[in-house]
């Protein structure tokens, strides 16, 4: 584990997502998670996203939603490039290949004052 794979727990309140090296680390109602940082849609940095009411990680660009336990895209995206809106057919296509190319998932644990990503 490198220092890049950790983040001070004080920077990760419930509902927050932050970057820790190559990982998006979040706090889902007191449960920490770590997933790879690049959205499977257009490679947005999901560490700049948020957590919705269902506990899913939401991409900041087009709203694709991910189950943080499995890395699976469960909804979205809602747009492409600079467009934000309905994309019939395209959304299903993206979700299809995202089933195979899930976000990588690692355990994130509190250790002392830090949250660390296990390898």
C-alpha positions, 0 to 999 in steps of 0.5 A: 500500500502506498501513501496514495492509497489512503485519505484522512477519514476527516476528509470523508464524511458520510456521502462524500467521495474523494480521490486516493491514488487510482481509486475513488474512495467513498463513505456510504452511510459509514461504510467505506468503499473503493472503486477504480476512478474512471467511468466506463462511459466516457472516462470521467473521474468518478471521485468527483461524483457523489452518492445518491439516496440509493447508495450508488456512486453517480458519475459527475458528467452524465449521471451513470450510477454504479453499485459500489459493492460490485462495480456494476453500472446500474443506470445511465448514462444520461447523455454523451459529450456535452449533451445531457438528456435522453439517449435511447439505444446509446444508453443500453449499448453503454450499459451492455459493455459496462456489464463486462467492463465493471469498475474495479472494487477494493475494500476500504477500511478505517485504520487510525486517522486514515481510510486505506484501500486494501490491495 
